[in-house]
Each structure stands twice: as C-alpha cells, then as structure tokens.
Amino acid sequence: MSATDIAKSVDVDLDLVQEQAASVAEELIAAAKMKEGQILVVGCSSSEVLGEKIGSHSSYETAEAIFAGIAPVLG
C-alpha cells in the first residue's frame, strides 16, 4: 500500500495537517520566546499523524504537509 493510499484509507485531510502544523509551530515559537537565528529541530512520526503505530505507515505526503505548514512560520 502506498503512502497516498494509507493517507486516504485513514481519511487524513493533508490541508488540515498543514494548517495545524503551522498553528502549532506558531504556538511553540511564542511559548519558547524564540528569536531570529535560533534553531528549531522538528521530529515527528508521519505514522502517528495518520493515527497508526510509530514507524508502521510512513508517509512522504504527510511529512510534506507538515513541512509546508512549518516552513513559512520559520521564515
């Protein structure tokens, strides 16, 4: 089963994933009082985002949606 098929099978809205990633990144940056030049390291499980066990359903499309949400927030 492809990553796209997995995302569809668990009915994941990748646009919503992107929006939520952006919102969480904004909250994290504010809570951490991050300043320009600091580094934010992001690690997450696309499998878990899809509602599956860590490492069991990796999805490039899900990871891409998460990155697309976070990258603009980081400038």
C-alpha positions, 0 to 999 in steps of 0.5 A: 500500500502506498503512502497516498493510499494509507493517507486516504484509507485513514481519511487524513485531510493533508490541508488540515495537517498543514494548517495545524502544523503551522498553528502549532509551530506558531504556538511553540515559537511564542511559548519558547520566546524564540528569536531570529537565528535560533534553531528549531529541530522538528521530529515527528512520526508521519505514522502517528499523524495518520493515527497508526503505530510509530514507524508502521505507515510512513508517509512522504505526503504527510511529512510534506504537509507538515513541512509546508505548514512549518516552513513559512512560520520559520521564515 
